[in-house]
């Protein structure tokens, strides 16, 4: 089965930094769009950042300038570097792989989620 293994969550003070990691198989990683989503209690799951395998990235307005998504192809790993963290960043963060199944279709695979709590 396809697995996306996340790590790096934890408790951090406002203004602090964390780096999340997500590792999957090369067969998935090599052709998938990788992204990070988050979901806080009572909220919809929202896209935080996305990395297309060609190199382009995009970010939610709420994290632009503070978060950076990157890919290490040799390690089949996508990272989310988070800085200047705010309490409103508190959420469960999910790694996502959008795996192409056809010219215009794809399948979503999800990590188990990792808790990020920003609090003093």
Residue, then its C-alpha position, 0 to 999 in steps of 0.5 A: x500500500x502507499x504510505x506517506x510518513x510524516x514527522x516533525x510536528x510539535x509544540x513551539x512558541x509564537x515566532x518559532x520555527x518547525x520543519x515537517x517532513x514527509x517521505x513516500x516511495x519513489x514511484x509515488x514521489x517521482x511523478x506526484x504533486x506533493x503538498x501540505x494541508x492543515x485542519x484545525x478543529x471546526x475548520x475545513x482542511x485547507x491547502x497550505x503549500x504545494x510543490x509541482x514536480x517541475x519546480x513550481x510552488x504555491x502557498x496559501x495567502x496566510x502562510x506566504x512569506x513564512x512557510x517554504x515547501x521543498x523537495x529532496x528527490x534523492x530522499x523522496x521527501x517533501x519538507x515544509x519549513x515553517x517560521x514566524x509561527x502564529x497561534x492560528x497556525x495550530x492544526x494537524x498538518x497532512x502530507x498529500x500526494x496527488x498521483x496521476x492516474x491518467x492524462x487528466x486524472x489523479x488520486x490523492x494519498x494522505x499522510x497520517x497527520x502531525x500536530x503542530x501547536x503554536x502556544x506560549 
